[in-house]
Amino acid sequence: MGAGSAGTAEFAAEVKVLRGLLTDAGRDPAAFPIGKRVYIAVDRDPGRAAARLGEWFGAFYGRPELAAEVSVWGDARTCRDRLADVLDAGARSLLLNPVFDEPEQLERLAEIAETL
């Protein structure tokens, strides 16, 4: 399970290294389950979602700018597309981590999950 503190590009690079190491060890990379934790905020107002993520990252990690580096946020379509990018980068499973308004976020995520 890839850490939530890595952006999609960094995760993709790490997947490439991992697959190379598995091949070198004589293991089938396709048989190795790879997942990624994703901090996420689904909101029709992407500015509001970004601001709230920044507040949370500031309070939790002391680094509000980390939200922009590692999170997925925006309207449902944007979030779906960015989650698809994570899957394209090598994840076979996603651990979605909303950090505020959890019940509402879970309802929005269920709708997105049906489209992936």
C-alpha positions as CSV (number, residue, x, y, z in Angstrom):
1,M,0.0,0.0,0.0
2,G,1.6,3.2,-1.2
3,A,1.7,6.0,1.3
4,G,-0.7,8.9,1.0
5,S,2.2,11.3,1.3
6,A,3.3,10.5,-2.3
7,G,1.7,12.2,-5.3
8,T,0.7,10.1,-8.3
9,A,3.9,10.8,-10.3
10,E,6.1,9.7,-7.4
11,F,3.9,6.7,-6.8
12,A,4.2,5.7,-10.5
13,A,8.0,5.9,-10.2
14,E,8.0,3.8,-7.1
15,V,5.8,1.2,-8.8
16,K,8.3,0.9,-11.6
17,V,11.1,0.4,-9.1
18,L,9.1,-2.2,-7.2
19,R,8.2,-4.1,-10.4
20,G,11.9,-4.2,-11.4
21,L,12.9,-5.5,-8.0
22,L,10.2,-8.2,-8.2
23,T,11.4,-9.2,-11.7
24,D,15.0,-9.3,-10.4
25,A,13.9,-11.6,-7.6
26,G,12.2,-14.0,-10.1
27,R,8.7,-13.0,-9.0
28,D,5.8,-12.1,-11.3
29,P,5.1,-8.3,-10.8
30,A,1.6,-8.8,-12.1
31,A,0.8,-11.1,-9.2
32,F,2.0,-8.6,-6.6
33,P,-0.9,-6.6,-5.2
34,I,-0.2,-2.8,-5.2
35,G,-2.5,-0.3,-3.5
36,K,-2.4,3.4,-2.8
37,R,-3.8,5.6,-0.1
38,V,-5.4,8.7,-1.5
39,Y,-6.5,11.8,0.5
40,I,-9.6,13.0,-1.2
41,A,-12.2,15.7,-1.1
42,V,-15.2,15.7,-3.5
43,D,-16.9,19.1,-3.8
44,R,-18.6,21.0,-6.6
45,D,-16.4,23.9,-5.5
46,P,-12.8,22.8,-6.0
47,G,-11.5,25.9,-4.3
48,R,-13.4,25.1,-1.1
49,A,-12.2,21.5,-1.2
50,A,-8.6,22.6,-1.7
51,A,-8.8,25.1,1.2
52,R,-10.3,22.5,3.5
53,L,-7.7,20.0,2.6
54,G,-5.0,22.6,3.2
55,E,-6.4,23.4,6.6
56,W,-6.4,19.7,7.6
57,F,-2.9,19.1,6.3
58,G,-1.8,22.2,8.2
59,A,-3.3,21.0,11.4
60,F,-2.3,17.3,11.1
61,Y,1.1,17.5,9.4
62,G,2.0,21.2,9.9
63,R,2.3,21.5,6.1
64,P,-0.8,22.9,4.4
65,E,1.0,22.9,1.0
66,L,1.2,19.0,1.2
67,A,-2.5,18.9,0.3
68,A,-1.8,20.2,-3.2
69,E,1.1,17.8,-3.7
70,V,-0.7,14.5,-2.7
71,S,-4.5,14.9,-2.6
72,V,-7.3,14.4,-5.1
73,W,-10.0,17.0,-4.9
74,G,-12.6,18.7,-7.0
75,D,-16.0,17.8,-8.5
76,A,-17.0,14.2,-9.0
77,R,-15.7,13.9,-12.6
78,T,-12.3,15.5,-11.7
79,C,-11.9,13.2,-8.7
80,R,-12.9,10.2,-10.8
81,D,-10.3,11.1,-13.5
82,R,-7.5,11.7,-10.9
83,L,-8.3,8.4,-9.2
84,A,-8.2,6.7,-12.7
85,D,-4.7,8.3,-13.0
86,V,-3.6,6.5,-9.8
87,L,-4.9,3.2,-11.1
88,D,-3.1,3.8,-14.4
89,A,0.1,4.5,-12.4
90,G,-0.1,0.9,-11.1
91,A,-2.5,0.7,-8.2
92,R,-4.9,-2.2,-8.2
93,S,-6.7,-1.0,-5.1
94,L,-7.3,2.4,-3.5
95,L,-7.7,3.3,0.1
96,L,-9.7,6.5,0.0
97,N,-9.2,8.8,2.9
98,P,-11.6,11.8,3.2
99,V,-10.4,14.0,6.1
100,F,-13.5,16.1,6.7
101,D,-17.3,15.8,6.4
102,E,-16.8,12.0,6.3
103,P,-20.4,10.9,5.9
104,E,-21.1,13.2,3.0
105,Q,-17.7,12.4,1.4
106,L,-18.5,8.7,1.6
107,E,-21.8,9.1,-0.2
108,R,-20.0,11.1,-3.0
109,L,-17.2,8.5,-3.1
110,A,-19.7,5.6,-3.5
111,E,-21.1,7.4,-6.6
112,I,-17.6,7.8,-8.1
113,A,-16.6,4.2,-7.3
114,E,-19.4,2.9,-9.5
115,T,-17.7,4.6,-12.5
116,L,-14.2,3.4,-12.1
